[in-house]
Amino acid sequence: MVVAVDRMKDIYRKEYERNPVLTLFLTILIAFFIVFVIAALMSGGDTFYNVLNSDRSKLFSDHFDSIFYSSNDPYTRWQVIYPSFATVLYAVLGHFVIPFVDIPSGDVLSAALIRESQMGILSFLFITLLTLSALYLVVSKLMKKESFRKELVFLFAVVLAYPFIYALERGNSIIITLVLCFLFILGYRSENKIIRYASYVALACAAGIKMYPAILLLLILRDRNYREAGVCVSITAMMMLVPFLFTDGNPILLLDNITSYTEVNLGVTNINQIMLGIFQEGLGLSGGVVTIMSYAVVGTFTLLSVIVILFDREMKHWKIIALISCNLILGLGVGVQYQVVYMLMPILYFLAAEREMTKENKFYTICFAMTMVLIPGIGVAGLYPSAMIGAMESFFVIIIALALLYEGVGRIYRDRSEERRAGAA
């Protein structure tokens, strides 16, 4: 036993010496996973069960609800909030699935019946396996120098990461969107025109599913490649507008559905929820006042982020991706725990680029790991465990965002000050 322990220590020491950043990242994730498994065994599975959605009827519901709603007047009857591209995709999927759904006599078609059908389950399994395979290829591409360690990264940073599990349990299309965002980042700088334009199509599809990933266009603008940015904008606009021709909706109706949409969500995942929790629930301010305050904070955060992304020429590539991901999580939109999956983009680029354990890298390694860890679902009065875990992981996203803005805004300010002094001299 002692020999085995000593051997494990020796292997760990060699791994840490070879790549301390990756080793520390995986150590944190694996340590939390072990604690999670032990807690689940000791609680009879309760601490695992509690980290999932509090509404048990919503298992894979986003997938099957989308198929059902997209099949019949999605925007006018069901007030769908997905862009038209996503709605058309789910309608096409429903065209192949719904005919095989058994509807009991006297009953009507529903999302629950689609979920109970063999073809419905097969459609979900097929899309999930396809998405997982694509994510594995992305991890392999970015971690190609790490041999078998890429499997550990894929396992603990993707499959066993809490935001990913929550997204999978909801059956949400954000995982597909994440893959499309990766494809864009991998290809938008390619010298091969076909690959480059294919990456633009990937971004257009991502925006056509979740809308907000369109902010990744800033990566092209950062390179001052305005012609290519124009091409990407055109493709994205077409992907978001043309599919409306095959639905009962239009952009105005979609925006109206989005603005009128509310979801019972006790989490504090984005800036709007955090401010509602502090100022409306905590201090008793009116919802209208808090909403205005929230828009002001989100607008300021977004504006500062755009300034840093476009004008801080010294910021590392993975940090730019991290700042964009922070906006996808904390900014506009409905804040749900699975939004944190966007942090996987900067995490993989960070692990691929950084191998030296500096103070800065240690800080980001810990913060990145804490956005992905599995935590036992222990309830607290008035709060669901899943909401608490989402709030904790969002806290580390906020820390990352503030650190990046502090670095970027500070550097831009210093550079401008030096330029003014040089001009005065």
Secondary structure, DSSP 8 states (H G I E B T S, - for coil): -HHHHHHHHHHHHHHHHH-HHHHHHHHHHHHHHHHHHHHHHHTTTHHHHTTS-S-GGGTTHHHHHHHHHHTS-TTTTS---S-HHHHHHHHHHHHHHGGG----TT----HHHHHHSHHHHHHHHHHHHHHHHHHHHHHHHHTGGGTTHHHHHHIIIIIT-HHHHHHHHHT-THHHHHHHHHHHHHHTT-SSHHHHHHHHHHHHHHHHHHSGGGGGGHHHHHTT-HHHHHHHHHHHHHHHHGGGGGSS--HHHHHHHHHT---------SHHHHHIIIIIIIT---HHHHHHHHHHHHHHHHHHHHHHHHH-TTS-HHHHHHHHHHHHHHSSS---GGGGGGGHHHHHHHHHH--S--HHHHHHHHHHHHTT-------BTTB-HHHHHHHHHHHHHHHHHHHHHHHHHHHHHHHHHHHHHHHH-
